[in-house]
Amino acid sequence: MLFPSLVNKPDSTKTVPTVGEKMAYGVSDFASQLMYCPIGVFLMYYYTNVVHVNIATVATLILCSRLLDGVSDIVMGLLIDKTKSPYGKSRAWLLRSIIPFFIALTALFAVPVSASETVKLIYIFISYNFAVTVVFTAMNVPYGALSTTMTNDSYQRSIIAIFRMICAAAGIVFVNAVTLPMVSFFGDTPMAWTYTFACMAILGCVLIFVTFAFCYERFPATSEQAAEVANMSIKDQIKSLVHNRYWLMLSSIILFVYMGDTIYNTANIYFCQYYLDDRNVVGNFNVAINVCKIVAMVTAVPFCVKHFGKAKSLAAATLIILGSFLIRYIFPQSIPANYVSAIMVGLSYGFIYACLFAMIPDTVEYGEYSEGKRQEGLVFSGSSFAMKFAAGIGTVVAGFVMDATGFDSSISTQSEGALEGILLTSTIIPVLFFAVAFVICMFYRLDKMYPEIIKTLTRRRQDALNAKAQTQAQTQN
């Protein structure tokens, strides 16, 4: 064993993690954003404007990769539920992902620019899938599942999610604030992108280790539940998951939210370059978005979640974000209007992402309540699949709309049709996806049911313990 002092040591008397443990949990989402944020914000730009490959071709490769990524999420979820390690089911995978994380993030931005188009595309396909399909999945799915076992208190899960989202927002601010300046510092060459993300990868590895070292699994499945899930066939495990109606609803919300978000982020750097004549302003907007996200999570989200519930808070946030995109559409060349739009997006994201990540663990309990199966790994892998599949579809939608309207990365001045395509991709098209998410939120009722579900599950577990003790006593007699 590499770290015998860091085996899982849950203190059963501490049902709520300390502030330090919550922060230690959150920093791995900062690390996640060192890979996830560049993929959403800079990678397409790097492929088209630095490496010079066709935008539609790359979008197609990413779509194919996302389909593979979906399979890897489900496989990862099954692996977590069957993992037996002294470090715990989820923590063990965090440790295993550290070195691959460095390799994968560096390789993403190391495309051989002097190679032929075919070689570039093969390299892109392999490096993208290694990073997203393999490494990000092996790190992020168990990371999400870990929050389910840290506490079974729904409100405390919201607080953990807020810590996570604050760190994620800080990671996004960091990536957007330093990426282009670091690229310039290293010489603004293709190799400068490689050096930049190698540095970020080192930081990410350190943060993942912090989470592994200081977070613990307090409420894992009982030995009987773990054995039951381990003995289930894959077909039965997936069948049990899809019978979880609130997981299906939440995954659908995640799907549409992430599609809208990815389309917006993919088009954002092009919007800034061709509408505001400065690609660097995308960093300023994203900093504003994420600072406002943090402000919302620190000041308003805990109050609203406690008094109005997660689903209602989420629904209200989607309405605000619709208004923010419409402001950009009406005043596309106004920098002040775009800052107002960014502020509204940030405040909305504070609610949306804190609520989404706090709602996923609740569906684990609902699945245990309705189906009798506790499947932390599969629940989070299914939700992760929705996130990453949506990100792939969003990238494809953005790429194909821009390609269909005439975008050409080889020229400095785009046609009127191409400009209209960029505007639609960064405003109206995301609106459609967030609107669908709002409608689904209106039918989500798990917040009201959750307290009674926990009471029922607690009673079931106590009854099971009493029956087990009675059986043991009869055997001894």
N, C-alpha and C positions, 0 to 999 in steps of 0.2 A: 504494500500500500504506500503510495507516494506521500500522502499527508495524514498520518495516523491521528494527529491532534485535531484534525478538522472533520472527523466523522460526524454524522448527524446526531446531535445531542439535544433533542427537543425537551424543553422544560414544560411539563404538562401543567404546571401551575400558572404559567404565563400564557393566557389565551390571546393576549394582544401584544404584538411585537413592539419593542421599544422604538423611540424616534430614530436612534442610531441604526437599528436594523431596517427600518423603513427606508432610510436614506441609502443604506447599503444595497437594498433591493432596487431602489430607483436608478442607481448609477449604471446598471447594465442596460437600461433603455437609452441612456446617453451613449453607451457603446454601440447599441443597435443602430442608433441614428447616424453614427459615423459610417455605416454601410448603407442603411436604408435611404437616408436623405440624399446622398449623392446619386443614388440610382434614380430617384424620382426627380431631382432638380438638375443635375449636371451630366449624367451619363449619356443621355440622348444628344445633348449639345456636344459632348466630347466625341461621340461617334461621328456626328455629322460635320461639325465645324473644325475639329482638330484632326481626326483620323480620316475624314472625308469618305464616308460610305453613305449610300442612299437611305434616306429616312424611312421610306416605306419598307425596304428590305430589312432594315434593322428592326422595325416594328413587328414584322412578321416573325423574325427569329425570336423576339422577346415573347410573343404570343405562344409560340410552340414551347418555349422554355417554361412559361407559366403553367402549361398543362402538365409538364413533367413535375413541376414544383408542387402542384396539387397532390400528385401521387406521393411525393416525398413527405408532405405534411401528414397524411394519413398513416404512412409507414412509421413516422416518428412518433405519432401519438400511440400507436400500438406498442412500439418499443418502450416508451415511457411506462405504460401500464404494466408491462411485463418485466421491468428492470428490478433487479435485486442487488443493491449495493450498500455498503456501510455508510456511504455518503448520502443516501436517500435516492429516490427515483429521479427527481429533477436535478438536484445539485450535481449528481455524477456527470450528467451531460453537459453542464456548464463548464466543468473542469476539462472535459474531453474536447471542447470546441475552441479552446483558447488559441493554440498554435495554428490550426486551420483558418481561424479568423484573420490572422495577420497575412497569411499567404493569399487568401481569397480577395481581400480588399485591395491589396497591392496589385494583384494580377488583373483586376477589373480595369485599371487605368494604365495598363502596360501593353496595349495593342501595338504590334509591330507596324509602324506607320509606313515604312518603306516596302512592305510586302505587297503582293498583288491583292486585288479586291477579294478574290476567293479565299486566300489565306487569312486575310483580316476577318472575314465573316466566320470562318471555321474557328479562329481564335476567340472571337466574340462569343460564339455559341458555347464553346467549352468553358471559358472563364466565367461567363455569366451564370451558367448552370452550376458550376462548382461553388460560386459565391452564394447564389440565391437558393438553388434547389437543394444543395447539400449543407453548406456551412451555416447559412442564416437560419435554416430550418432546424438544424441540430442544436443551435444555441437558443433561438427565440421561442420555439414551442415549449421546451421544458422551463424556460424562464417564465413564461406566462402561467404554466401549470403550477409553478412553485407558489404563486400567490394564493392558490386555493387551499394549500396545506399550511400556510402560515397562520391563518385564523379562520374561524367559521362565523365571525361576526360581520354581518352585511355592511354596516356602517364603517367598521374598521377597514373592510375591503375597499370601500370608497376612498378612505384616507390613504391606504397603500397605493391605490390607483392614482391618486392625486400626486403623491410623491413620485411615482413612476412617470406620470405625464409632465411634471415640472422638470424632471431630469431629461425627459425626451425633448421637451421644448428647448431646454438649455443646450442640448446636443444639436438641435436643428439650428439654433441661433449661432452656435459655434461653427458649424459646417458652413453656413451661409456667410458668416462674417469673415472667416479666415481662408476659405478655399481659393478664391480668385486672387487675393493678396499673396497667398503662399505660392500660387502658380507663378505670379509675377516675380516674386522674390527668387524663385528657382530658375528664372530665365524665360518664362512664358513660352516654353517649347513643349512638345509632346512628352518628353522625359520629365519635365517639371510637374506634370500631372501625376506621374508615377511616384516621384519623391514626396509630393504633398500627401498622397493617400497612404504611403508607407508610414509616414509620421503619425497619421491619424490611427492607423492600425495598431501601432505600438500602444498608444493611449487606450484604445478599446480593449486590448488584451488585459491590461492592468485593471480596468474597471470590472470586467467580467470576473476576474479572480476575487475582487473585493466582495461581490455578491456571493460567490461560492463560499468564501471564508466566513462571512458574518450573518448569513441567513439560514434559517432552519425550518424543517418540515414538522409542524406540530400536530397537524390533523390529517395524516395520511389515511388511506383506506385501511380498515381492520384487516388482520391476517386472513380472516374468512372471506372478506370482500375481495381482497387482492387475489386469493387463490381462485375464487369463482371467476373473476375477470380473466385471469391467466389461462384458465381452462376453457374459456369460450372460444369458439371459432371466430375468425375475422368477420365472416358473414353475420353472425349473431351480434357481435360487438357493433358493427355499423348499423344493423337493423335496430338495435336498442337506441343508438344515437339519433337516428332519424325519427324515432317515435317521440323524441323530446321536442315538443311543439315550440317551447320558448327558445330553445337553442336554434331551431330552424328560423324563427322570426328574427332573432338577434343576428344570426349569420346573414340573413337577407339585408338587414339594415347596414351591417358592416360592408357587405358587397357594394351597395349603392353609394354609401358614404365614401368608401375608398376609391371607387371609380371616379366619382366627381372630384375628389381631392387630387387624384393622380393626373387627371386631364388638366386641371387647373395648374398644377405644379409643372407639368411637362411643358405647357405652353407659356408659362410665366416668363422664362428667360428670353424667349423669342419676342414676346409682347414688349418687354422692356427694351430690347435692342432695336426693334423696328417701329414701335409707337412712341417710345420716350427717348430714343437715340442714345441709350446708355445701358449696356448689358449689366454693368456693375450695380445699378440701382435695384436689381432683383435681390441682392443681398440686404439692402436697406429695408425693402418691403418685408422680406422674410424675418429679419430681426424684429421689425415692428409687430408682425403677426405673432411671433413666439414670445415676445415680451408681454404682449396683451394676453396671450394664452396663459402665461404664468400668473399674471395679475388676476385673471378670472378664477384660476384654480385656487389661489391663495385666499382671495377675498369673498367670492360669491358662490363658488361651486359647493363647498361643504354645507352652507346654509340652505341653498336651494334643494340639494339632494336630500337633506334631512327633513325638510318641511314639505317638499312637493314630490319627491321621488325621482329616481333616475330617468325613467322613461319620459316623464313630462318635461324635465329639464332638458333632455336630449331633443325632444320635439321642438321646444321653444328655440333652441339654438339653431336648428336647421332653418327656421323661418328667418332668423337674423342673417344667416349666411346667404340666403337667397337675395335679400336686399343689398348685401354688399357687392355681389356679382353684378347686379343691375346698375349700381352706381358706376362701376367700371365701364359697363357697356354704353352708358349714356355719355360719360365724360372720359373717353379712352386716352386722350392726350393731355389731360390735366393731372399734373403730379400731386397737387393737394387732394383732389378727388380720389386718386389712387391710394394715397395714404389713409384717407378716411375708410376706403374700402378695405385696406389691409388691417386696420384697427378692428373693424367689425368682424372680419374673418378670424382674427386672433381671439377675440372674446368668444366667438362661437366655438372655435376649436377647443378652447379651454373646457367648455361644457361637454362637447361631443366626445372627445377622446377620453376624458376622465370617466364619463358615464359608461361608455362602451366597455372599457377595460375593467370597470367595477361590476358590470352586469354579467360578463362571461362566467366568473366563478359561481354566481347564483344559479346558473343553469346546470351546473354540476349537481347541486343539491336537488334541483327539480328532477333531474334524471334519476337520482337515487330514490327520490320520493315516489316517482311515477312508475319506474321500471325496476327498482330494486338494485340497480347497478351504479357503482360510483366509478366514473371513467374520466379522471382529470386530464390524462394525456390526450385521449381521443377528442374530448370536448374542445380543448385548446388547439389541437391540430386541425380540427374542422374549421374553427374560427380563423386560424392562421391561413388555412387554404383559401377561405373567402377573401381575406385581406390581400394575399399575394396574387390570387387569380384576378381580383378586381384591379390591382395595380397593373397587371399585364394587359388586361382588356383596356384599361384607361390609357395606357401608353399607346396601344394599337389604335384606339379611336383618335387620339390626338395626332398621331403620325399620319394616319390615312386621311383625316380631314385636311390637314395641312398639305399633304402631297396632292390630294384631289383638287385643292383650290390653287395649286401652282407654286407652292413654296420651292425655292431652289437655293440651297446653301452656298452655291458657288458664286452667287451674285450679291452685291451689297444693297441693291435697291429692289425690293420685292414688288410684284404686280399688285394692282388693286384687289384682284381676287385672292391672292395669297395673304394680303393684309387682312381682308375680311375673314378669311379662314382662321388666322391667328386670333383675331378678336373673338369670334364665335367659340373657339376652343378654350379660351381663357375666361369666358363669361356664360353665355347662354347654355352651352352643352352641359357644363357642370350643374347648372340650375336644375335641369331635368332630373338628374340622378338624386340630388338632395331632396327634391320634391317627393320622389317615390319613397325615400327613407322616412320622411315626415309622415306619410300616409300609414306606413307599417307601424310606426311608433304609436299611433292612435289605438291600435289593437293589442298592445303589450300590457299585460296585467300582473306580471310576476311580482312586482314590487309589493303589491297589496297582499299577495299570498305568502310571501317569504317567511314572515314571523311564525305563522302556523306550520309551515313546512319544517322549519328548524325544530319546533316543539315535537312534531311527529317523529322526526328522525332521531331526536334525542331519546324519546320514549322507546322507539324500536331498538336502539342500541343498548339501552339499559335492560330491556326485556331479554335481549340476546345474551347479555352478560349474566343476568340472573339465571337463565336457563342453562348456560354453560356451567356456572358454579354449582347449580343443583345436580347436573349430570355428573360432575366430578365428585361431588359429595356422595352420591349414590354408588359410584364406582368404588370409592374408598371404603364404603361400608360393606 
